[in-house]
Amino acid sequence: MTTCFLSDKVNKLDFEPTVHLYLPVDKKNRDYFRRINHILPGAAWQLSVCLVALRFAKLFFCFIEIWRIMKALVLFSGGLDSSVCLGMAVSRYGADEVLALSIYYGQKHKKEMEASEKIAAYYGVKRITLDLGEIFRDSTCTLLEGAEGDIPHEEYAEQLSKTENAPVSTYVPFRNGLFLSSAAAIALSHGCEVIYYGAHADDAAGNAYPDTSEAFNRAISDAVYIGSGNALRVVAPFIDQSKAGIVAEGTRIGVPFELTWSCYEGHDKACGVCGTCRDRKRAFAENGLKDPIEYEE
C-alpha cells in the first residue's frame, strides 16, 4: 500500500517511494489527506499530484504575466536625452518591441530629424515621423522658422535673468504636452503600453522649459493614463536628474553619442555656445568624458 503522511516540521508532503511536493499545509489539510488515503489507498497521492499541477500552472501564468512582452514608444528627437531613452527602452524590451516617434515642429533646421533617422537605424527600431509644424506657425519661439530674433548664445541662467520668471525664448509653447498627447494616440494605435520621453531637471530649472518639470510630468502622466482607460503609462526616467546623469546612463548602456544632435543651430558642426550646447558640454565634462561630436567653439 502506498502511504502518505505530512511532516509537522516542514511544509511538504512526503510519500513512499520518496516524493517531495511543496504545498501549503495546515492541520485541516493533514487530516483531510489521511482520511482520503485510509478510504482509497493511493487516492491521496493522485489528488496531491493534481493539486501540485494546478499550483505550478498558476505559477506559470503568473510568470507569463510578469515577463510578457511589452511594447514601448519613445518620443525621439535624435538629441542626447531622447537617445538615452531609446537605448534604455531597447535594452529593456528589445528592438522589435520599441517604436520611435520623431516629430517635426517647424524648427529652423533638419539636423535633429536626420540624427533620429541614423540612431533608429543603429538600434534597428521602427521609426515613424509626424509633422506638427503648422500648429506653431504663429509662435515667436526663436527655434522656429519665420520667427524673429536670434537663438541666444549664452547660459540659461543668463537668459532667465532677463525673462522675469517667464520661459526662455527657445521654449516651444506647450511642446511636450502636444507631443505626448500625439504620442499617446499613436502608442495606443500600435499596441504600446508605455511612452518614454527625456525631460530632465536641468531644463526645468528656473522655469526655462515648464513642460519638463516634475509637476507637469505628474499631470500629463495622469491625463494619459486616465484618458487611455488605464492602458498607457508615461515614463520620464530622468525627470529628477541632471544632464550629467543622463550622459552617465547613456555611457553605461553604450548609446552612440557621436550620432546625436543637440545644438539649436543647424550648422555643419554644433555651435558650442547656445544654451543646450553649453549644457551638453558641461554634462560630459562632469563625467570626465570628451563629447564625441565636433563644435565650432
Backbone as CSV, one residue per row, in Angstrom:
resi,resn,N_x,N_y,N_z,CA_x,CA_y,CA_z,C_x,C_y,C_z
1,MET,0.848,-1.194,0.000,0.000,0.000,0.000,0.880,1.239,0.000
2,THR,0.523,2.191,-0.827,1.237,3.461,-0.831,0.717,4.312,0.307
3,THR,1.619,4.772,1.153,1.202,5.586,2.293,1.567,7.028,2.064
4,CYS,0.817,7.882,2.743,1.041,9.313,2.614,0.986,9.932,3.989
5,PHE,1.991,10.703,4.356,1.911,11.425,5.619,2.520,12.803,5.435
6,LEU,2.171,13.705,6.352,2.598,15.092,6.267,3.511,15.409,7.425
7,SER,4.643,15.993,7.136,5.588,16.351,8.173,5.055,17.512,8.997
8,ASP,5.228,17.478,10.293,4.816,18.582,11.155,5.827,19.711,11.146
9,LYS,7.039,19.449,10.650,8.106,20.438,10.725,8.293,21.213,9.434
10,VAL,7.968,20.596,8.342,8.175,21.270,7.062,6.892,21.279,6.272
11,ASN,6.785,22.250,5.345,5.575,22.435,4.559,5.648,21.597,3.284
12,LYS,5.527,20.301,3.426,5.625,19.431,2.257,4.921,18.110,2.520
13,LEU,4.617,17.428,1.459,4.068,16.085,1.537,5.188,15.091,1.268
14,ASP,5.284,14.055,2.134,6.284,13.006,1.939,5.584,11.717,1.552
15,PHE,6.071,11.055,0.528,5.473,9.814,0.059,6.510,8.702,0.096
16,GLU,6.020,7.474,0.111,6.843,6.295,-0.069,6.417,5.601,-1.354
17,PRO,7.179,5.489,-2.409,8.544,5.994,-2.547,8.632,7.519,-2.325
18,THR,9.838,7.960,-1.978,10.015,9.345,-1.561,9.663,10.312,-2.680
19,VAL,8.701,11.152,-2.407,8.316,12.217,-3.314,8.132,13.475,-2.478
20,HIS,8.715,14.580,-2.870,8.588,15.823,-2.118,7.823,16.826,-2.950
21,LEU,6.635,17.130,-2.527,5.798,18.081,-3.245,5.417,19.206,-2.291
22,TYR,5.822,20.408,-2.599,5.616,21.526,-1.688,4.222,22.107,-1.877
23,LEU,3.466,22.113,-0.774,2.116,22.643,-0.797,1.849,23.397,0.501
24,PRO,0.917,24.351,0.484,0.532,24.992,1.737,-0.211,23.975,2.596
25,VAL,0.279,23.703,3.790,-0.279,22.638,4.607,-0.657,23.180,5.979
26,ASP,-1.819,22.780,6.458,-2.215,23.070,7.828,-2.828,21.799,8.415
27,LYS,-3.267,21.848,9.663,-3.787,20.650,10.322,-5.009,20.102,9.602
28,LYS,-5.871,21.004,9.134,-7.076,20.563,8.424,-6.713,19.773,7.179
29,ASN,-5.702,20.241,6.421,-5.264,19.538,5.223,-4.679,18.170,5.552
30,ARG,-3.902,18.104,6.640,-3.291,16.831,7.018,-4.362,15.774,7.318
31,ASP,-5.345,16.178,8.107,-6.429,15.243,8.452,-7.190,14.825,7.203
32,TYR,-7.383,15.766,6.290,-8.126,15.500,5.058,-7.416,14.443,4.211
33,PHE,-6.108,14.604,4.030,-5.350,13.644,3.225,-5.284,12.272,3.900
34,ARG,-5.186,12.242,5.232,-5.139,10.952,5.923,-6.447,10.191,5.748
35,ARG,-7.562,10.897,5.837,-8.855,10.240,5.675,-9.019,9.699,4.259
36,ILE,-8.635,10.507,3.255,-8.738,10.050,1.865,-7.871,8.822,1.650
37,ASN,-6.641,8.858,2.168,-5.719,7.732,1.968,-6.216,6.457,2.662
38,HIS,-6.919,6.628,3.784,-7.437,5.460,4.509,-8.585,4.816,3.733
39,ILE,-9.471,5.649,3.130,-10.635,5.139,2.413,-10.230,4.573,1.059
40,LEU,-9.425,5.344,0.314,-9.000,4.934,-1.025,-7.480,4.941,-1.095
41,PRO,-6.870,3.839,-0.833,-5.399,3.802,-0.872,-4.857,4.325,-2.204
42,GLY,-3.931,5.235,-2.122,-3.333,5.814,-3.317,-4.043,7.055,-3.825
43,ALA,-5.269,7.275,-3.387,-6.026,8.437,-3.877,-5.409,9.739,-3.407
44,ALA,-4.889,9.744,-2.184,-4.271,10.968,-1.666,-3.084,11.371,-2.534
45,TRP,-2.305,10.350,-2.949,-1.152,10.636,-3.805,-1.596,11.268,-5.117
46,GLN,-2.638,10.697,-5.740,-3.131,11.213,-7.019,-3.698,12.628,-6.867
47,LEU,-4.451,12.815,-5.779,-5.018,14.147,-5.543,-3.916,15.166,-5.314
48,SER,-2.895,14.753,-4.599,-1.773,15.661,-4.328,-1.070,16.066,-5.616
49,VAL,-0.885,15.094,-6.499,-0.248,15.393,-7.776,-1.076,16.405,-8.558
50,CYS,-2.401,16.226,-8.525,-3.279,17.171,-9.227,-3.166,18.569,-8.646
51,LEU,-3.119,18.641,-7.316,-3.006,19.951,-6.668,-1.677,20.624,-6.995
52,VAL,-0.623,19.809,-7.012,0.686,20.354,-7.372,0.671,20.863,-8.807
53,ALA,0.061,20.093,-9.697,-0.019,20.513,-11.102,-0.767,21.837,-11.237
54,LEU,-1.855,21.942,-10.487,-2.624,23.191,-10.527,-1.809,24.362,-9.999
55,ARG,-1.065,24.084,-8.934,-0.265,25.163,-8.361,0.826,25.617,-9.331
56,PHE,1.491,24.650,-9.977,2.518,25.025,-10.946,1.922,25.740,-12.148
57,ALA,0.718,25.360,-12.548,0.056,26.061,-13.650,-0.203,27.510,-13.268
58,LYS,-0.631,27.703,-12.015,-0.876,29.067,-11.544,0.417,29.881,-11.544
59,LEU,1.499,29.250,-11.057,2.791,29.942,-11.048,3.248,30.272,-12.467
60,PHE,3.020,29.322,-13.381,3.420,29.535,-14.772,2.733,30.768,-15.346
61,PHE,1.424,30.870,-15.121,0.697,32.017,-15.678,1.069,33.313,-14.980
62,CYS,1.471,33.216,-13.709,1.971,34.412,-13.019,3.258,34.897,-13.676
63,PHE,4.158,33.947,-13.979,5.410,34.323,-14.634,5.155,34.887,-16.027
64,ILE,4.200,34.314,-16.740,3.856,34.839,-18.063,3.401,36.288,-17.943
65,GLU,2.598,36.569,-16.926,2.094,37.925,-16.730,3.222,38.897,-16.409
66,ILE,4.167,38.422,-15.576,5.277,39.285,-15.181,6.218,39.545,-16.354
67,TRP,6.521,38.490,-17.118,7.545,38.592,-18.151,6.989,38.760,-19.562
68,ARG,5.693,38.951,-19.667,5.116,39.099,-21.003,5.726,40.293,-21.719
69,ILE,5.772,40.207,-23.018,6.393,41.250,-23.822,5.536,42.507,-23.810
70,MET,6.159,43.610,-23.501,5.504,44.901,-23.575,6.079,45.680,-24.749
71,LYS,5.294,46.583,-25.292,5.765,47.392,-26.392,5.844,48.842,-25.933
72,ALA,6.936,49.512,-26.285,7.163,50.879,-25.833,7.287,51.836,-27.008
73,LEU,6.779,53.041,-26.836,7.004,54.129,-27.786,7.942,55.130,-27.133
74,VAL,8.949,55.564,-27.877,9.886,56.563,-27.376,9.707,57.847,-28.171
75,LEU,9.449,58.938,-27.466,9.388,60.250,-28.101,10.824,60.641,-28.413
76,PHE,11.177,60.633,-29.689,12.582,60.561,-30.088,12.966,61.682,-31.040
77,SER,13.746,62.634,-30.536,14.151,63.785,-31.344,15.463,63.566,-32.078
78,GLY,16.272,62.634,-31.592,17.628,62.479,-32.121,18.652,63.205,-31.274
79,GLY,18.168,63.875,-30.209,19.069,64.544,-29.269,19.619,63.572,-28.246
80,LEU,20.453,64.080,-27.364,21.131,63.243,-26.381,20.141,62.575,-25.433
81,ASP,19.222,63.355,-24.865,18.322,62.830,-23.840,17.407,61.735,-24.390
82,SER,16.782,61.996,-25.524,15.852,61.013,-26.077,16.590,59.793,-26.615
83,SER,17.850,59.964,-27.012,18.629,58.812,-27.489,18.932,57.855,-26.344
84,VAL,19.181,58.395,-25.163,19.400,57.532,-24.000,18.090,56.828,-23.631
85,CYS,16.973,57.542,-23.729,15.668,56.900,-23.510,15.465,55.741,-24.479
86,LEU,15.829,55.959,-25.737,15.674,54.907,-26.739,16.559,53.709,-26.397
87,GLY,17.800,53.977,-26.020,18.704,52.899,-25.642,18.181,52.105,-24.453
88,MET,17.604,52.806,-23.478,17.043,52.137,-22.306,15.860,51.247,-22.705
89,ALA,14.999,51.782,-23.560,13.819,51.016,-23.982,14.228,49.768,-24.761
90,VAL,15.202,49.911,-25.648,15.672,48.760,-26.423,16.310,47.718,-25.498
91,SER,17.076,48.183,-24.521,17.706,47.258,-23.574,16.658,46.480,-22.788
92,ARG,15.561,47.142,-22.466,14.543,46.506,-21.632,13.574,45.639,-22.427
93,TYR,13.119,46.128,-23.582,12.050,45.444,-24.302,12.509,44.732,-25.571
94,GLY,13.665,45.117,-26.103,14.128,44.571,-27.374,13.707,45.465,-28.526
95,ALA,14.534,45.539,-29.540,14.309,46.467,-30.656,12.975,46.231,-31.355
96,ASP,12.558,44.985,-31.452,11.316,44.672,-32.164,10.081,45.192,-31.440
97,GLU,10.226,45.485,-30.150,9.076,45.928,-29.354,9.145,47.417,-29.026
98,VAL,9.990,48.157,-29.737,10.143,49.594,-29.494,9.814,50.371,-30.761
99,LEU,9.040,51.415,-30.598,8.664,52.296,-31.695,9.192,53.691,-31.398
100,ALA,9.947,54.273,-32.335,10.490,55.623,-32.169,9.617,56.617,-32.939
101,LEU,9.183,57.658,-32.250,8.357,58.701,-32.878,9.149,60.000,-32.943
102,SER,9.454,60.449,-34.160,10.193,61.699,-34.368,9.247,62.743,-34.944
103,ILE,9.209,63.920,-34.300,8.231,64.944,-34.665,8.913,66.200,-35.189
104,TYR,8.509,66.613,-36.369,8.946,67.893,-36.910,7.946,68.948,-36.434
105,TYR,8.484,70.042,-35.860,7.595,71.057,-35.304,7.870,72.454,-35.870
106,GLY,8.555,72.489,-36.998,8.829,73.775,-37.632,10.163,74.378,-37.250
107,GLN,11.060,73.582,-36.710,12.379,74.096,-36.327,13.163,74.559,-37.554
108,LYS,14.135,75.420,-37.311,14.854,76.073,-38.399,15.752,75.126,-39.186
109,HIS,16.042,73.979,-38.653,16.929,73.041,-39.364,16.410,71.623,-39.219
110,LYS,16.993,70.730,-39.990,16.563,69.322,-40.008,17.598,68.402,-39.361
111,LYS,18.567,68.981,-38.684,19.658,68.175,-38.135,19.158,67.125,-37.137
112,GLU,18.209,67.509,-36.290,17.668,66.555,-35.326,16.973,65.390,-36.033
113,MET,16.163,65.715,-37.015,15.434,64.660,-37.722,16.393,63.707,-38.421
114,GLU,17.454,64.261,-39.004,18.453,63.424,-39.657,19.159,62.522,-38.647
115,ALA,19.465,63.083,-37.472,20.118,62.298,-36.425,19.200,61.176,-35.935
116,SER,17.922,61.479,-35.785,16.986,60.466,-35.287,16.885,59.295,-36.262
117,GLU,16.956,59.580,-37.542,16.900,58.506,-38.543,18.112,57.587,-38.424
118,LYS,19.295,58.184,-38.242,20.522,57.394,-38.132,20.523,56.542,-36.866
119,ILE,20.061,57.115,-35.763,20.110,56.391,-34.490,19.066,55.278,-34.462
120,ALA,17.900,55.530,-35.045,16.889,54.481,-35.137,17.425,53.308,-35.957
121,ALA,18.144,53.614,-37.045,18.746,52.554,-37.864,19.821,51.810,-37.075
122,TYR,20.582,52.544,-36.272,21.626,51.933,-35.433,21.021,50.880,-34.498
123,TYR,19.887,51.222,-33.891,19.248,50.303,-32.947,18.339,49.283,-33.634
124,GLY,18.024,49.519,-34.888,17.153,48.600,-35.600,15.698,48.681,-35.175
125,VAL,15.257,49.879,-34.764,13.867,50.049,-34.345,13.051,50.702,-35.461
126,LYS,11.762,50.460,-35.425,10.868,51.119,-36.365,10.730,52.585,-35.983
127,ARG,10.817,53.473,-36.955,10.704,54.919,-36.703,9.584,55.475,-37.570
128,ILE,8.711,56.236,-36.943,7.693,56.938,-37.697,7.829,58.431,-37.424
129,THR,7.394,59.250,-38.363,7.530,60.700,-38.230,6.156,61.356,-38.271
130,LEU,6.107,62.535,-37.683,4.862,63.303,-37.617,5.209,64.775,-37.813
131,ASP,4.445,65.473,-38.623,4.667,66.898,-38.888,3.613,67.724,-38.149
132,LEU,4.062,68.470,-37.132,3.170,69.345,-36.375,3.561,70.816,-36.542
133,GLY,4.325,71.096,-37.602,4.823,72.447,-37.811,3.739,73.505,-37.912
134,GLU,2.610,73.155,-38.503,1.543,74.134,-38.713,0.993,74.681,-37.396
135,ILE,1.007,73.858,-36.369,0.464,74.275,-35.075,1.247,75.448,-34.487
136,PHE,2.545,75.503,-34.768,3.399,76.542,-34.182,3.678,77.694,-35.149
137,ARG,2.912,77.777,-36.211,3.173,78.772,-37.258,3.249,80.194,-36.700
138,ASP,2.414,80.546,-35.745,2.353,81.911,-35.232,3.181,82.126,-33.968
139,SER,3.957,81.125,-33.592,4.776,81.240,-32.384,5.961,82.180,-32.601
140,THR,6.365,82.864,-31.545,7.545,83.741,-31.597,8.804,83.029,-31.107
141,CYS,8.712,81.716,-30.856,9.874,80.952,-30.386,11.021,81.079,-31.381
142,THR,12.195,81.402,-30.889,13.341,81.648,-31.771,13.896,80.380,-32.421
143,LEU,13.403,79.212,-32.014,13.838,77.976,-32.662,13.143,77.735,-33.991
144,LEU,12.038,78.436,-34.219,11.159,78.085,-35.329,11.376,78.944,-36.560
145,GLU,11.080,78.342,-37.702,11.163,79.050,-38.975,10.210,80.249,-38.966
146,GLY,10.691,81.348,-39.492,9.848,82.530,-39.603,9.800,83.393,-38.362
147,ALA,10.328,82.904,-37.253,10.316,83.699,-36.020,11.401,84.758,-36.055
148,GLU,11.091,85.911,-35.500,12.087,86.976,-35.409,12.989,86.728,-34.207
149,GLY,14.184,87.254,-34.285,15.117,87.105,-33.175,16.068,85.945,-33.382
150,ASP,17.226,86.061,-32.766,18.256,85.036,-32.885,18.212,84.090,-31.696
151,ILE,18.757,82.920,-31.902,18.895,81.971,-30.806,19.957,82.486,-29.844
152,PRO,19.640,82.625,-28.560,20.621,83.160,-27.603,21.860,82.283,-27.501
153,HIS,23.012,82.915,-27.465,24.290,82.216,-27.289,24.827,82.510,-25.897
154,GLU,24.115,82.045,-24.887,24.516,82.277,-23.501,23.895,81.208,-22.605
155,GLU,24.364,81.154,-21.367,23.853,80.179,-20.407,22.374,80.447,-20.127
156,TYR,21.668,79.380,-19.749,20.258,79.549,-19.424,20.055,80.488,-18.244
157,ALA,20.961,80.446,-17.287,20.833,81.336,-16.131,20.840,82.797,-16.580
158,GLU,21.694,83.123,-17.526,21.733,84.491,-18.051,20.445,84.824,-18.796
159,GLN,19.940,83.875,-19.565,18.692,84.109,-20.289,17.537,84.329,-19.325
160,LEU,17.475,83.529,-18.267,16.378,83.630,-17.310,16.413,84.932,-16.521
161,SER,17.606,85.482,-16.358,17.716,86.753,-15.622,17.021,87.889,-16.362
162,LYS,16.723,87.675,-17.633,16.092,88.713,-18.455,14.601,88.453,-18.702
163,THR,14.104,87.322,-18.241,12.722,86.946,-18.590,11.701,87.190,-17.487
164,GLU,12.160,87.542,-16.276,11.261,87.755,-15.138,10.401,86.518,-14.868
165,ASN,11.068,85.377,-14.775,10.452,84.087,-14.445,9.584,83.509,-15.559
166,ALA,9.630,84.102,-16.735,8.939,83.529,-17.891,9.887,82.541,-18.574
167,PRO,9.372,81.627,-19.392,10.246,80.701,-20.114,11.215,81.439,-21.034
168,VAL,12.283,80.770,-21.422,13.281,81.372,-22.311,12.731,81.451,-23.732
169,SER,13.410,82.196,-24.585,12.895,82.436,-25.941,12.884,81.179,-26.812
170,THR,13.636,80.144,-26.401,13.670,78.896,-27.175,12.634,77.883,-26.683
171,TYR,11.771,78.308,-25.782,10.674,77.451,-25.326,9.609,77.381,-26.415
172,VAL,9.341,76.189,-26.907,8.280,75.978,-27.896,6.978,75.775,-27.114
173,PRO,5.965,76.620,-27.323,4.796,76.617,-26.439,4.087,75.269,-26.313
174,PHE,4.124,74.747,-25.086,3.451,73.503,-24.717,3.851,72.332,-25.614
175,ARG,5.094,72.347,-26.045,5.548,71.317,-26.976,5.407,69.910,-26.412
176,ASN,5.889,69.700,-25.187,5.814,68.347,-24.638,4.381,67.899,-24.398
177,GLY,3.514,68.841,-24.051,2.111,68.481,-23.890,1.508,68.003,-25.197
178,LEU,1.795,68.745,-26.255,1.294,68.374,-27.582,1.932,67.072,-28.057
179,PHE,3.243,66.956,-27.886,3.948,65.757,-28.331,3.441,64.505,-27.606
180,LEU,3.284,64.606,-26.296,2.862,63.434,-25.530,1.412,63.057,-25.827
181,SER,0.571,64.043,-26.080,-0.812,63.746,-26.464,-0.847,63.021,-27.803
182,SER,-0.055,63.516,-28.761,0.024,62.855,-30.064,0.625,61.459,-29.926
183,ALA,1.671,61.370,-29.109,2.331,60.078,-28.899,1.378,59.069,-28.272
184,ALA,0.505,59.537,-27.377,-0.445,58.630,-26.726,-1.387,58.010,-27.748
185,ALA,-1.899,58.837,-28.659,-2.803,58.314,-29.687,-2.097,57.298,-30.574
186,ILE,-0.862,57.607,-30.954,-0.100,56.698,-31.814,0.274,55.425,-31.062
187,ALA,0.670,55.580,-29.803,1.053,54.422,-28.994,-0.110,53.442,-28.846
188,LEU,-1.284,53.956,-28.565,-2.450,53.083,-28.421,-2.790,52.381,-29.733
189,SER,-2.606,53.094,-30.833,-2.890,52.501,-32.143,-1.921,51.377,-32.491
190,HIS,-0.724,51.410,-31.879,0.293,50.388,-32.158,0.414,49.365,-31.031
191,GLY,-0.511,49.402,-30.091,-0.484,48.415,-29.018,0.593,48.629,-27.984
192,CYS,1.113,49.845,-27.878,2.143,50.139,-26.872,1.500,50.344,-25.497
193,GLU,2.270,50.083,-24.466,1.780,50.232,-23.101,2.537,51.289,-22.319
194,VAL,3.603,51.829,-22.903,4.396,52.817,-22.190,5.020,53.792,-23.183
195,ILE,5.125,55.062,-22.771,5.793,56.105,-23.553,6.980,56.615,-22.750
196,TYR,8.141,56.644,-23.371,9.334,57.229,-22.752,9.586,58.620,-23.354
197,TYR,9.964,59.576,-22.494,10.459,60.852,-23.019,11.529,61.400,-22.089
198,GLY,12.377,62.293,-22.630,13.627,62.627,-21.949,13.661,63.903,-21.134
199,ALA,12.548,64.323,-20.557,12.565,65.523,-19.714,13.518,65.332,-18.538
200,HIS,14.227,66.413,-18.176,15.154,66.308,-17.045,15.190,67.610,-16.250
201,ALA,15.798,67.530,-15.065,15.731,68.624,-14.101,16.424,69.894,-14.585
202,ASP,17.503,69.774,-15.345,18.223,70.971,-15.796,17.340,71.861,-16.666
203,ASP,16.554,71.253,-17.548,15.686,72.041,-18.431,14.560,72.716,-17.663
204,ALA,14.121,72.086,-16.579,13.014,72.644,-15.796,13.465,73.759,-14.863
205,ALA,14.752,73.821,-14.567,15.268,74.784,-13.592,14.926,76.220,-13.985
206,GLY,14.434,76.970,-13.022,14.140,78.383,-13.253,12.956,78.624,-14.165
207,ASN,12.181,77.575,-14.456,11.022,77.686,-15.347,11.422,77.942,-16.797
208,ALA,12.652,77.563,-17.142,13.114,77.760,-18.526,12.207,77.028,-19.506
209,TYR,11.934,75.764,-19.205,11.037,74.944,-20.021,10.020,74.302,-19.078
210,PRO,8.913,74.958,-18.814,7.963,74.465,-17.805,7.357,73.104,-18.123
211,ASP,7.352,72.709,-19.384,6.793,71.403,-19.729,7.808,70.270,-19.592
212,THR,8.884,70.533,-18.834,9.815,69.466,-18.455,9.871,69.306,-16.933
213,SER,9.001,69.988,-16.236,9.030,69.972,-14.769,8.371,68.707,-14.212
214,GLU,8.659,68.429,-12.940,8.042,67.279,-12.283,6.533,67.469,-12.161
215,ALA,6.104,68.698,-11.892,4.668,68.961,-11.769,3.952,68.693,-13.092
216,PHE,4.549,69.163,-14.181,3.953,68.901,-15.497,3.927,67.406,-15.783
217,ASN,5.016,66.727,-15.474,5.090,65.295,-15.768,4.016,64.528,-15.013
218,ARG,3.796,64.875,-13.747,2.746,64.196,-12.984,1.376,64.415,-13.624
219,ALA,1.117,65.670,-14.017,-0.192,65.991,-14.588,-0.427,65.293,-15.925
220,ILE,0.564,65.344,-16.815,0.381,64.745,-18.139,0.356,63.216,-18.032
221,SER,1.113,62.664,-17.094,1.104,61.211,-16.897,-0.274,60.745,-16.438
222,ASP,-0.862,61.475,-15.498,-2.204,61.132,-15.026,-3.221,61.257,-16.158
223,ALA,-3.097,62.338,-16.935,-4.047,62.561,-18.029,-3.982,61.440,-19.063
224,VAL,-2.770,61.032,-19.430,-2.609,59.969,-20.424,-3.119,58.641,-19.877
225,TYR,-2.805,58.354,-18.630,-3.232,57.084,-18.028,-4.757,57.010,-17.951
226,ILE,-5.365,58.072,-17.470,-6.827,58.086,-17.349,-7.483,58.111,-18.731
227,GLY,-6.966,58.963,-19.608,-7.551,59.110,-20.932,-7.398,57.897,-21.817
228,SER,-6.452,57.018,-21.473,-6.247,55.789,-22.258,-7.003,54.609,-21.659
229,GLY,-7.829,54.878,-20.656,-8.514,53.767,-19.993,-7.572,52.919,-19.171
230,ASN,-6.582,53.584,-18.583,-5.574,52.906,-17.748,-4.707,51.935,-18.537
231,ALA,-4.579,52.191,-19.841,-3.830,51.268,-20.701,-2.426,51.749,-21.034
232,LEU,-2.127,53.026,-20.742,-0.872,53.601,-21.222,-0.223,54.444,-20.131
233,ARG,1.063,54.194,-19.918,1.815,54.949,-18.912,2.858,55.839,-19.582
234,VAL,3.177,56.941,-18.936,4.245,57.829,-19.381,5.418,57.676,-18.419
235,VAL,6.605,57.464,-18.965,7.809,57.295,-18.150,8.820,58.364,-18.524
236,ALA,9.233,59.142,-17.541,10.283,60.150,-17.725,11.432,59.765,-16.791
237,PRO,12.330,58.899,-17.230,13.328,58.324,-16.318,14.311,59.318,-15.733
238,PHE,14.408,60.513,-16.332,15.392,61.489,-15.857,14.751,62.743,-15.265
239,ILE,13.486,62.654,-14.908,12.740,63.841,-14.500,13.373,64.549,-13.302
240,ASP,14.074,63.806,-12.460,14.715,64.414,-11.288,16.242,64.367,-11.381
241,GLN,16.760,64.178,-12.586,18.202,64.071,-12.771,18.741,65.210,-13.636
242,SER,20.038,65.429,-13.530,20.710,66.417,-14.368,21.120,65.776,-15.688
243,LYS,21.580,66.609,-16.618,22.051,66.079,-17.900,23.298,65.220,-17.710
244,ALA,24.085,65.533,-16.685,25.262,64.711,-16.401,24.847,63.281,-16.060
245,GLY,23.747,63.137,-15.351,23.246,61.801,-15.033,22.803,61.043,-16.271
246,ILE,22.246,61.773,-17.230,21.814,61.149,-18.485,23.029,60.653,-19.274
247,VAL,24.081,61.473,-19.315,25.313,61.067,-20.001,25.905,59.822,-19.337
248,ALA,25.866,59.795,-18.010,26.405,58.635,-17.290,25.638,57.369,-17.655
249,GLU,24.304,57.460,-17.682,23.500,56.287,-18.029,23.712,55.890,-19.484
250,GLY,23.772,56.874,-20.367,23.997,56.575,-21.774,25.339,55.919,-22.023
251,THR,26.336,56.350,-21.287,27.664,55.743,-21.396,27.619,54.297,-20.923
252,ARG,26.895,54.057,-19.853,26.804,52.711,-19.288,26.170,51.726,-20.262
253,ILE,25.154,52.167,-21.007,24.450,51.244,-21.904,24.916,51.358,-23.353
254,GLY,25.929,52.191,-23.603,26.543,52.237,-24.925,25.775,53.015,-25.980
255,VAL,25.153,54.117,-25.591,24.433,54.954,-26.560,25.433,55.607,-27.515
256,PRO,25.169,55.618,-28.823,26.104,56.222,-29.791,25.991,57.749,-29.797
257,PHE,26.595,58.377,-28.818,26.505,59.833,-28.681,27.029,60.566,-29.917
258,GLU,27.936,59.935,-30.629,28.509,60.580,-31.809,27.467,60.804,-32.904
259,LEU,26.344,60.100,-32.834,25.290,60.257,-33.834,24.221,61.268,-33.423
260,THR,24.251,61.705,-32.183,23.189,62.580,-31.676,23.427,64.040,-32.048
261,TRP,22.348,64.818,-32.010,22.433,66.252,-32.303,21.617,67.014,-31.262
262,SER,22.261,67.961,-30.587,21.589,68.747,-29.551,21.502,70.231,-29.886
263,CYS,22.402,70.714,-30.710,22.551,72.147,-30.973,21.290,72.756,-31.594
264,TYR,20.962,73.986,-31.164,19.800,74.692,-31.713,20.080,75.297,-33.090
265,GLU,21.348,75.452,-33.401,21.719,75.953,-34.724,21.800,74.767,-35.692
266,GLY,21.750,75.031,-36.960,21.767,73.953,-37.944,23.016,73.924,-38.786
267,HIS,24.147,74.277,-38.205,25.398,74.313,-38.950,25.963,72.909,-39.125
268,ASP,27.064,72.811,-39.852,27.711,71.504,-40.045,28.230,70.949,-38.723
269,LYS,28.717,71.839,-37.868,29.160,71.453,-36.532,28.268,72.144,-35.495
270,ALA,28.173,71.561,-34.316,27.424,72.190,-33.234,28.090,73.508,-32.863
271,CYS,27.280,74.515,-32.557,27.841,75.851,-32.321,28.691,75.915,-31.061
272,GLY,28.280,75.180,-30.020,29.049,75.159,-28.783,28.695,76.264,-27.812
273,VAL,27.848,77.210,-28.214,27.579,78.370,-27.349,26.091,78.608,-27.064
274,CYS,25.187,77.911,-27.744,23.770,78.043,-27.391,23.553,77.339,-26.048
275,GLY,22.404,77.573,-25.433,22.167,77.030,-24.105,22.300,75.529,-24.028
276,THR,21.756,74.827,-25.008,21.792,73.365,-24.959,23.187,72.810,-25.242
277,CYS,23.961,73.477,-26.093,25.346,73.042,-26.320,26.166,73.207,-25.051
278,ARG,25.977,74.323,-24.370,26.707,74.550,-23.118,26.366,73.481,-22.083
279,ASP,25.083,73.166,-21.962,24.671,72.133,-21.007,25.245,70.769,-21.377
280,ARG,25.258,70.471,-22.658,25.766,69.176,-23.115,27.266,69.053,-22.823
281,LYS,28.032,70.064,-23.166,29.475,70.007,-22.929,29.775,69.872,-21.433
282,ARG,29.010,70.579,-20.617,29.215,70.514,-19.172,28.894,69.106,-18.652
283,ALA,27.854,68.486,-19.191,27.458,67.150,-18.734,28.557,66.124,-19.008
284,PHE,29.173,66.192,-20.178,30.281,65.283,-20.468,31.476,65.575,-19.572
285,ALA,31.770,66.857,-19.373,32.910,67.228,-18.536,32.729,66.742,-17.096
286,GLU,31.508,66.815,-16.588,31.240,66.364,-15.218,31.404,64.859,-15.076
287,ASN,31.342,64.152,-16.187,31.580,62.707,-16.172,33.024,62.360,-16.521
288,GLY,33.850,63.388,-16.719,35.236,63.146,-17.091,35.381,62.590,-18.486
289,LEU,34.438,62.938,-19.370,34.422,62.408,-20.727,34.536,63.520,-21.752
290,LYS,35.007,63.169,-22.927,35.052,64.096,-24.047,33.841,63.853,-24.943
291,ASP,33.112,64.898,-25.239,31.962,64.764,-26.119,32.471,64.349,-27.513
292,PRO,31.911,63.276,-28.083,32.432,62.787,-29.369,32.040,63.619,-30.593
293,ILE,31.145,64.597,-30.447,30.789,65.425,-31.608,31.720,66.620,-31.694
294,GLU,31.751,67.256,-32.859,32.611,68.413,-33.077,31.844,69.709,-32.829
295,TYR,32.558,70.715,-32.310,31.979,72.025,-32.022,32.728,73.120,-32.782
296,GLU,32.011,74.165,-33.111,32.663,75.331,-33.716,33.459,76.096,-32.667
297,GLU,32.976,76.116,-31.463,33.675,76.821,-30.380,33.770,75.935,-29.156
